[in-house]
C-alpha cells in the first residue's frame, strides 16, 4: 500500500550511502528492492508484501531497514545499531534456509 512503485536495484547501480540522501554514493554489490511512501502522515502505518523465489538451496539472507527522509538523527532510521549493508546503513538480517 505504498504511494511509489518499488524500484529494483541491480548490481552496479548507483545508490545513496551513509544516510546522506544521495550526496554520498556507492555501487550496489547485490540486488535489492527500494520502496517508499511520501508524504507520511504522523502515526500512519504502511505494509509491503514480497514473494521471493530463491534460485538455489542453502541460506538465503534478507536485509531489512527503514530510513525516514529527511534523515535528521539516529531516530530517523531502523535499526539504529548492528550490522551495516553495502550502503553503510544499519540493517536487520534475516536468514532463511532454502530446502531442495
C-alpha distances in whole Angstrom, upper triangle without the diagonal:
4,7,9,10,11,15,17,20,23,27,28,26,26,24,24,26,27,24,26,23,25,28,29,28,29,28,26,28,25,22,19,15,14,10,10,9,12,13,12,14,16,15,11,9,6,6,7,9,12,15,18,22,24,27,30,31,31,29,26,24,21,20,17,17,16,17,17,18,21,22,25,26,26,24,21,20,20,22,25,28,28,28,27,25,27,25,28,25,24,22,22,23,23,25,25,28,28,31,33
4,6,7,8,12,15,17,21,24,26,23,23,20,21,22,24,21,22,19,21,25,26,25,26,26,23,26,23,20,17,13,11,8,6,5,8,10,10,13,15,15,11,10,7,7,7,10,13,16,18,22,24,27,30,31,31,29,25,24,20,19,16,16,13,14,14,15,18,19,22,24,23,21,19,18,18,20,23,26,27,26,25,23,24,23,25,22,22,20,21,23,22,25,25,29,29,32,34
4,7,9,12,16,18,22,25,26,23,23,21,21,23,25,22,22,19,21,24,26,25,26,26,24,27,25,22,19,15,13,9,7,5,7,9,10,12,16,16,13,12,10,11,11,14,16,19,21,25,27,30,33,34,34,32,28,27,23,22,19,18,16,16,15,15,17,19,22,24,25,23,20,19,20,23,25,28,29,29,27,25,26,24,26,23,24,23,24,26,26,28,29,32,32,35,37
4,6,9,12,15,18,22,23,19,19,17,18,20,23,20,20,17,18,22,23,22,23,23,21,24,22,19,16,12,10,7,6,6,8,10,12,15,18,19,16,15,12,12,11,14,15,18,20,23,25,28,31,32,33,30,27,25,21,20,18,17,15,15,15,14,17,19,22,24,24,23,20,19,20,22,25,27,28,27,25,23,23,21,24,22,23,22,23,24,25,27,28,31,31,34,35
4,6,10,13,16,20,21,18,18,17,18,21,23,21,22,19,19,23,24,22,22,21,19,22,20,17,14,10,9,7,8,9,11,14,15,19,21,22,18,17,13,13,11,13,13,15,17,20,22,24,28,30,30,28,25,23,20,19,18,17,16,17,17,17,20,21,25,26,26,25,22,21,21,23,26,28,29,27,25,22,22,21,24,22,23,22,23,24,24,26,26,29,28,31,32
4,7,10,13,16,18,15,16,15,16,18,21,19,20,17,17,21,22,20,20,19,16,19,16,13,10,6,6,4,7,10,13,16,16,20,22,22,19,17,13,12,9,11,11,13,14,17,19,21,24,26,27,25,21,19,16,16,14,15,14,15,16,16,19,20,24,25,24,24,20,19,19,21,23,25,25,24,22,19,19,18,21,19,20,18,19,20,20,22,23,25,25,28,29
4,6,10,13,14,11,13,12,14,16,19,18,19,16,15,19,19,17,17,15,13,16,14,11,8,6,5,6,9,12,15,17,19,22,24,25,22,20,17,16,13,14,13,15,15,18,19,21,24,26,26,24,21,19,16,16,15,15,15,15,17,17,19,20,24,25,25,24,21,19,20,21,24,25,25,23,21,18,17,16,19,18,20,18,20,20,21,23,23,26,25,28,29
4,6,10,12,10,12,12,14,17,20,19,20,18,17,20,20,17,16,14,11,13,11,7,6,5,7,9,12,16,18,21,22,26,27,28,25,23,19,17,14,15,12,14,13,15,16,17,20,23,23,22,18,17,15,15,15,16,16,17,19,19,22,22,26,27,26,26,23,21,21,22,24,25,25,22,20,16,16,15,19,18,20,18,19,19,20,21,21,23,22,26,27
4,7,9,6,9,8,12,14,17,17,18,16,15,18,17,14,12,10,7,10,8,5,5,6,7,11,14,17,19,22,23,27,29,29,26,24,21,20,16,17,15,16,15,17,17,18,20,23,23,21,18,16,14,14,14,15,16,16,19,19,21,21,25,26,25,25,22,20,20,21,23,24,23,20,17,14,12,12,16,16,18,16,19,18,19,20,21,23,23,26,27
4,6,6,9,10,14,15,19,20,20,19,17,20,18,15,12,9,7,8,7,5,7,9,11,14,17,21,23,26,27,31,32,32,30,28,25,23,20,20,17,18,15,17,16,16,19,22,22,20,17,16,15,15,17,18,19,20,22,23,25,24,28,28,27,28,25,23,23,23,26,26,24,21,19,15,13,14,17,18,20,18,20,20,20,21,21,23,22,25,26
4,6,9,10,14,15,18,20,20,19,17,20,17,14,11,7,5,5,5,5,9,11,13,17,20,24,26,29,29,33,34,35,32,30,27,26,22,22,20,20,17,18,17,17,18,21,21,20,17,16,16,15,18,19,21,21,24,24,26,25,28,29,28,29,26,24,24,24,25,25,24,20,17,14,11,13,16,17,19,18,20,19,20,20,22,23,22,26,26
4,6,9,13,14,17,19,19,18,15,17,15,11,9,5,5,6,8,9,11,14,15,18,21,25,26,29,30,34,35,36,34,32,29,28,25,25,23,23,21,22,20,20,22,25,25,23,21,19,19,18,20,20,22,21,24,24,25,24,28,28,28,29,27,24,25,25,26,26,25,21,18,15,11,12,16,18,20,20,23,22,23,24,25,27,26,29,30
4,6,10,12,16,17,17,15,13,15,14,10,8,5,5,9,9,9,10,12,12,16,18,21,23,25,27,31,32,33,31,29,26,25,22,23,21,22,21,22,21,22,24,26,26,25,22,20,19,18,19,19,20,19,21,21,22,22,25,26,26,27,24,22,23,24,25,25,25,22,18,15,12,12,15,17,20,19,22,22,23,24,26,28,27,30,31
4,7,10,13,14,13,12,9,11,10,6,6,5,6,10,12,12,12,13,13,16,17,21,22,24,26,29,31,32,30,29,26,26,23,25,23,25,23,25,24,25,27,29,29,27,24,22,20,18,19,18,19,17,20,18,20,19,22,24,24,25,22,21,22,23,24,24,24,21,17,14,11,10,14,15,18,19,22,22,24,26,27,30,30,33,34
4,6,10,11,10,9,7,10,8,5,5,6,6,10,11,11,11,12,10,13,15,18,19,21,22,26,27,28,27,26,23,23,21,23,21,23,22,24,24,25,27,29,28,26,22,20,18,16,16,15,15,14,16,15,16,16,19,20,20,22,18,17,18,19,20,21,21,18,15,12,9,7,11,12,15,16,19,20,22,24,26,28,29,32,34
4,7,7,7,6,4,7,6,4,6,9,10,13,14,14,13,14,11,14,14,17,18,20,21,24,25,27,25,25,23,23,21,24,23,25,24,27,26,28,29,31,30,27,24,21,19,16,16,14,14,12,14,12,13,12,15,17,17,19,15,14,17,18,18,19,19,17,14,12,10,7,10,10,14,15,18,20,23,25,27,30,31,34,36
4,6,6,7,7,8,5,5,6,9,10,12,14,15,14,15,13,16,16,19,20,22,22,25,26,27,26,25,24,24,22,25,24,26,25,27,26,28,29,31,29,26,24,20,18,15,15,13,13,11,14,13,14,12,15,15,15,17,14,13,15,15,15,16,16,14,11,10,8,4,6,7,11,13,17,18,21,23,26,29,30,34,36
4,5,8,9,9,7,8,10,13,13,15,17,18,17,18,16,18,18,20,21,22,22,25,25,26,26,25,24,25,24,26,26,28,27,30,29,30,31,32,31,27,25,21,20,16,16,13,13,11,13,13,13,10,12,12,12,15,12,11,13,14,13,13,14,13,10,10,10,6,5,6,9,12,16,18,21,24,27,30,32,35,38
4,6,8,9,8,10,12,15,15,17,18,19,17,17,14,16,15,17,17,18,19,21,21,23,22,22,21,22,22,24,24,27,27,30,29,31,32,33,32,28,26,22,20,16,15,12,11,8,9,9,9,7,9,10,10,12,9,9,12,13,12,13,15,15,12,12,12,8,8,7,10,12,16,18,22,25,27,31,32,36,38
4,5,5,6,9,11,15,16,18,20,20,19,19,16,17,16,18,17,19,20,22,23,25,24,24,24,25,24,27,27,30,29,32,31,33,35,36,35,31,29,25,23,19,18,15,14,11,11,10,9,8,10,11,12,15,12,12,15,16,15,17,19,18,15,15,14,10,11,10,13,16,20,22,25,28,31,34,35,39,41
4,6,8,9,12,15,15,19,20,19,17,17,13,14,13,15,14,16,17,20,21,23,22,22,21,22,22,25,25,28,27,30,30,32,34,36,35,31,28,25,22,19,18,15,13,10,10,8,8,8,11,13,14,15,12,12,16,17,17,19,21,20,17,16,15,11,13,12,15,17,20,22,25,28,30,34,35,38,40
4,5,6,9,12,13,17,18,18,16,16,14,15,15,17,17,18,20,23,25,26,25,25,24,24,23,26,25,28,27,30,30,31,33,35,34,31,28,25,23,20,19,17,16,13,13,11,11,11,14,16,17,19,16,15,18,20,19,21,22,21,17,16,14,11,13,13,16,18,21,23,26,28,31,34,34,38,40
4,6,10,13,15,19,21,21,20,20,17,19,18,20,20,21,23,26,27,29,28,28,27,28,27,29,29,32,31,33,33,34,36,38,37,34,31,28,26,23,22,19,18,15,16,13,13,12,14,16,18,20,17,17,20,21,21,22,23,22,18,17,16,12,13,14,18,20,24,26,29,31,34,37,37,41,43
4,7,11,13,16,18,19,18,19,17,19,19,22,22,23,25,28,28,30,29,29,28,28,27,29,28,31,30,32,31,32,34,35,34,31,29,25,24,21,21,18,18,15,17,15,15,14,16,17,18,20,17,17,20,20,19,20,21,19,16,15,13,9,11,12,16,18,22,24,27,29,31,34,35,39,41
4,7,9,12,15,16,15,17,15,18,19,22,22,24,25,29,29,31,30,29,27,27,25,27,26,28,27,29,28,29,31,32,31,29,26,23,22,19,19,18,18,16,18,16,17,15,18,19,19,22,19,18,20,20,20,21,21,19,15,13,10,8,10,12,16,17,21,22,25,27,29,32,32,36,38
4,6,9,12,13,14,16,15,18,20,23,24,26,27,31,31,32,31,30,28,27,25,27,25,27,25,27,25,26,27,29,28,26,23,21,20,17,18,17,18,17,19,19,19,18,21,21,21,23,21,19,20,20,21,20,20,17,14,11,8,7,9,12,15,17,20,20,23,25,27,29,30,33,35
4,6,9,11,12,14,15,18,20,24,25,27,28,32,33,34,32,31,28,27,25,26,24,25,23,24,23,23,25,27,26,24,22,19,19,17,18,18,20,19,21,21,22,21,24,24,24,26,23,21,22,22,23,23,22,19,15,12,8,9,12,14,17,17,21,20,23,24,26,28,28,31,32
4,6,7,8,11,12,16,18,22,24,26,27,31,32,32,30,28,26,24,22,23,20,21,19,21,19,20,21,24,23,21,18,16,15,14,15,16,18,17,20,20,22,21,24,24,23,25,22,20,20,20,21,21,20,17,14,10,7,8,11,13,15,15,18,17,19,20,22,24,24,28,29
4,7,9,13,14,18,21,25,27,29,30,33,34,34,32,30,28,26,23,23,21,22,19,20,18,18,19,21,20,18,16,14,14,13,16,17,19,19,23,23,25,23,26,26,25,26,24,21,21,21,22,21,19,16,13,9,7,9,12,14,16,15,17,16,18,18,20,22,22,25,26
4,7,10,13,16,19,23,26,28,28,32,33,33,31,28,25,23,20,20,17,18,15,16,14,15,16,18,17,15,13,11,11,11,14,15,18,19,22,23,25,24,27,27,25,26,24,21,20,20,22,21,19,16,14,10,8,11,14,15,16,14,16,15,16,16,17,19,19,22,23
4,7,10,14,17,21,23,26,26,30,31,31,28,26,23,21,17,17,14,15,12,14,12,13,15,18,18,16,13,12,11,11,13,15,17,18,21,22,24,23,27,27,26,26,24,21,20,20,23,23,21,18,16,12,11,12,15,16,17,15,16,15,16,16,17,19,18,22,23
4,7,10,13,17,20,23,23,26,27,27,25,22,19,17,14,14,12,13,11,14,13,15,17,19,19,17,13,11,9,9,10,12,14,15,18,19,21,21,24,24,23,23,21,18,17,18,20,20,19,17,14,11,11,11,14,14,15,13,14,14,14,15,16,19,19,22,24
4,7,10,14,17,19,20,23,24,24,22,19,16,14,11,12,10,12,11,14,15,17,19,21,21,19,15,14,11,10,10,11,12,14,16,17,20,19,23,24,22,22,19,17,17,17,20,21,21,18,16,13,13,13,16,15,16,14,15,15,15,17,18,21,20,24,25
4,7,11,13,16,16,20,21,22,19,17,14,13,11,13,12,15,14,18,18,21,23,25,25,22,18,16,13,12,10,10,10,11,13,14,16,16,20,21,20,20,17,14,15,16,19,20,20,19,16,14,14,12,15,14,15,13,15,16,17,19,20,24,23,27,29
4,7,10,13,13,17,19,19,16,14,11,10,8,11,11,15,15,19,20,23,25,27,27,24,21,19,15,14,11,11,10,10,12,13,15,16,20,21,20,19,16,14,15,17,19,21,22,21,19,16,17,15,18,16,17,15,16,18,18,21,22,25,25,29,30
4,7,9,10,13,15,16,13,12,10,10,10,13,14,18,19,23,24,27,29,31,30,27,24,22,18,16,13,12,9,9,9,10,13,14,17,19,19,17,14,13,14,17,19,22,23,22,20,18,19,17,19,16,17,16,18,20,21,24,25,28,28,32,34
4,6,6,10,13,13,11,10,8,10,11,14,16,20,21,25,27,30,32,34,33,30,27,25,21,19,16,14,11,11,10,10,13,15,18,19,20,18,15,15,16,18,20,23,25,25,23,22,22,20,22,19,20,19,20,22,23,26,27,31,31,34,36
3,5,9,12,13,11,12,11,14,14,18,20,24,25,29,30,33,36,37,37,34,30,28,24,22,19,16,13,12,10,9,11,14,16,19,20,18,14,15,17,20,21,25,27,27,25,23,24,21,23,20,21,21,23,25,26,30,31,34,35,38,40
4,6,10,12,10,12,12,15,16,20,22,26,28,31,33,36,38,39,39,36,33,30,26,24,21,18,15,13,10,9,11,14,16,18,20,18,15,16,18,21,22,26,28,28,26,26,26,23,25,22,23,23,24,27,28,32,33,36,37,40,43
4,6,8,7,9,9,13,15,18,21,25,27,30,32,35,37,38,38,35,31,29,25,23,19,17,13,12,9,10,12,14,16,17,18,16,13,15,16,19,20,24,26,27,25,25,26,23,25,21,22,21,22,25,26,30,31,35,35,39,41
4,6,6,9,11,14,17,21,24,27,30,33,35,38,40,41,40,37,34,32,28,26,22,19,16,15,12,13,14,16,17,19,20,17,15,17,18,21,22,26,28,29,28,28,30,27,28,24,24,24,25,28,29,32,33,37,38,41,44
4,6,9,12,15,18,22,25,29,31,34,36,39,41,42,41,37,34,32,28,26,22,19,16,15,12,13,14,16,16,17,18,14,13,15,17,19,20,24,27,28,27,28,30,27,27,24,23,23,24,27,28,32,33,37,38,42,44
4,7,10,13,17,20,23,27,29,33,34,38,40,40,39,36,33,30,26,24,21,18,15,16,13,15,17,18,18,19,19,15,14,16,16,18,20,23,26,27,27,28,30,27,28,24,23,22,22,26,26,30,31,35,36,39,42
4,7,10,14,17,20,24,26,30,32,35,37,38,37,34,31,28,25,23,19,17,14,15,13,15,17,18,19,20,20,17,15,16,16,19,21,24,26,27,27,27,29,27,27,24,23,22,22,25,25,29,29,33,34,37,40
4,7,11,14,17,21,23,27,28,32,34,34,33,30,27,25,22,20,16,15,13,14,13,16,18,19,20,21,20,17,15,15,15,17,19,23,24,25,25,25,27,25,26,22,21,20,19,22,22,25,26,30,30,33,36
4,7,10,14,17,20,23,25,29,31,31,31,28,25,23,19,18,15,14,12,14,13,15,18,19,21,22,21,18,16,16,15,17,20,23,24,25,24,23,25,23,25,21,20,19,18,20,20,23,24,28,28,31,34
4,7,10,14,16,20,22,25,27,28,28,25,22,20,17,16,13,13,12,14,15,17,20,21,23,23,22,20,18,17,15,17,20,23,23,23,23,22,24,23,24,21,20,18,17,18,18,21,21,24,25,27,30
4,7,10,13,16,19,22,24,25,25,23,19,18,14,14,12,12,12,15,16,18,21,21,24,24,23,21,19,17,16,17,21,23,23,22,22,20,22,21,23,20,19,17,16,17,16,19,18,22,22,25,27
4,7,10,13,16,19,22,22,23,21,17,17,14,14,13,14,15,18,19,22,24,25,28,28,26,24,22,20,18,19,23,25,24,23,23,21,23,23,25,22,21,18,17,17,15,17,16,19,19,22,24
4,6,10,12,16,18,19,20,18,14,14,11,13,12,15,16,19,21,23,26,25,29,29,27,26,24,21,19,20,24,25,24,23,22,20,21,22,24,22,21,17,16,16,14,15,14,17,16,19,21
4,7,10,13,16,17,18,17,13,14,12,15,15,18,19,22,24,26,29,29,32,32,30,29,27,24,23,23,27,27,26,24,24,22,23,24,26,24,23,20,19,17,15,15,14,16,14,17,18
4,6,10,12,13,15,14,10,11,10,13,14,17,19,22,25,27,30,29,32,32,30,30,28,24,22,23,26,26,25,23,22,20,21,22,24,23,22,19,18,16,14,13,11,13,11,14,15
4,6,9,11,13,13,10,12,12,16,17,20,23,26,29,30,33,32,36,36,33,33,31,28,26,26,29,29,27,25,24,22,22,24,26,25,25,21,20,18,15,14,12,12,10,12,12
4,6,8,9,10,7,10,11,15,17,20,23,26,29,31,34,32,36,35,33,33,31,28,26,25,28,28,25,23,22,20,20,23,25,24,24,20,19,16,14,12,10,10,7,10,11
4,7,10,11,10,13,14,18,20,23,26,29,32,34,36,35,39,38,36,36,34,31,29,28,31,31,28,25,25,22,22,24,27,27,26,23,22,19,17,15,13,12,9,11,10
4,7,9,9,12,15,18,21,24,28,30,34,36,38,37,40,39,36,37,35,32,30,29,32,30,27,25,25,22,22,25,27,27,27,23,22,19,17,14,12,10,7,9,8
4,7,8,12,15,18,21,25,28,31,34,37,39,37,41,39,37,37,36,32,29,28,31,30,27,24,25,23,24,27,28,28,27,23,22,18,16,12,10,7,5,5,6
4,6,10,13,16,20,23,27,30,33,35,38,36,39,37,34,35,34,30,27,26,29,27,24,21,22,21,22,25,26,26,24,21,20,16,13,10,8,5,5,7,8
4,6,10,13,16,20,23,26,30,32,34,32,35,34,31,31,30,27,24,22,25,23,20,18,19,17,19,22,23,22,21,17,16,12,10,6,6,5,6,9,12
4,7,10,13,17,20,23,27,29,31,30,33,31,28,29,28,24,21,20,23,22,19,17,17,15,17,19,21,20,19,15,14,10,8,6,5,6,7,10,13
4,7,10,13,17,20,23,26,28,26,29,28,25,25,24,20,18,17,20,18,16,13,13,12,14,16,17,16,15,12,10,7,6,5,6,9,10,14,17
4,7,10,14,16,20,22,25,23,26,25,22,22,21,17,15,14,17,17,15,12,13,11,13,15,16,14,13,9,8,6,5,6,8,11,12,16,19
4,7,10,13,17,19,21,19,22,21,18,19,18,14,12,11,14,13,12,10,9,8,11,12,12,11,9,6,6,5,6,9,11,15,16,20,23
4,7,10,14,17,19,17,20,19,16,16,15,11,9,9,12,13,12,11,11,10,12,12,13,10,9,5,5,7,8,11,13,17,19,22,25
4,7,10,13,15,13,16,15,13,13,11,7,6,6,9,11,11,11,10,10,12,11,12,8,7,5,6,9,11,15,17,21,22,26,29
4,7,10,12,11,14,13,11,11,8,5,5,7,10,12,14,14,13,13,15,13,13,10,9,8,10,13,15,18,20,24,26,29,32
4,6,9,7,10,11,10,9,6,4,7,9,10,13,15,15,13,13,15,12,13,9,10,10,12,16,18,21,24,27,29,32,35
4,6,6,8,10,10,9,5,6,9,12,12,15,18,18,17,17,18,15,16,12,13,14,16,19,21,25,27,31,32,36,38
3,5,8,10,12,11,7,9,12,15,15,18,21,21,19,18,19,16,16,14,15,16,19,22,24,28,30,33,35,38,41
4,6,9,11,11,8,10,14,16,16,19,22,22,20,20,20,17,17,15,16,18,21,24,27,30,32,36,37,41,43
4,6,8,8,5,8,11,13,12,15,18,19,17,17,18,14,14,12,13,16,18,22,24,28,30,34,35,39,42
4,7,8,6,9,13,15,13,16,19,20,19,20,21,17,16,14,15,18,20,24,27,30,33,37,38,42,45
4,5,5,8,11,12,10,13,16,18,17,19,20,17,15,13,13,16,18,22,25,29,32,35,37,41,44
4,5,6,8,9,6,9,13,15,14,16,18,16,14,11,10,13,15,19,22,25,28,32,34,38,41
4,6,8,9,7,11,15,17,16,18,21,18,16,13,12,14,15,19,22,26,28,32,34,38,41
4,7,9,9,12,15,17,15,17,19,16,15,12,11,13,15,19,21,25,28,31,33,37,40
4,6,6,10,12,13,12,13,16,13,13,9,8,9,11,15,18,21,24,28,30,33,36
3,5,8,10,12,11,13,16,14,13,9,7,7,8,12,14,18,21,25,27,30,33
4,6,7,9,10,12,15,14,13,9,6,6,6,10,13,17,20,23,26,29,32
4,7,10,10,13,16,14,12,9,6,8,10,13,16,20,23,26,29,32,35
4,7,8,12,15,14,11,9,6,8,9,12,15,18,22,25,28,31,34
4,7,10,13,14,11,9,6,7,8,9,13,15,19,22,25,28,31
4,7,10,11,9,8,6,6,7,8,12,14,17,20,23,26,29
4,7,7,5,5,4,6,9,9,13,15,19,21,24,27,30
4,5,5,6,6,6,9,10,13,15,18,20,22,26,28
4,5,7,10,10,13,13,16,17,20,22,23,27,29
4,5,9,10,14,14,18,19,22,25,26,30,32
4,7,9,13,14,18,20,23,26,27,31,33
4,7,10,12,16,18,22,25,26,30,33
4,7,10,13,16,19,23,25,29,31
4,6,10,13,16,19,21,25,28
4,7,10,13,17,19,23,26
4,7,10,13,16,19,22
4,7,10,13,16,19
4,7,9,13,16
4,6,9,13
4,6,10
4,7
4
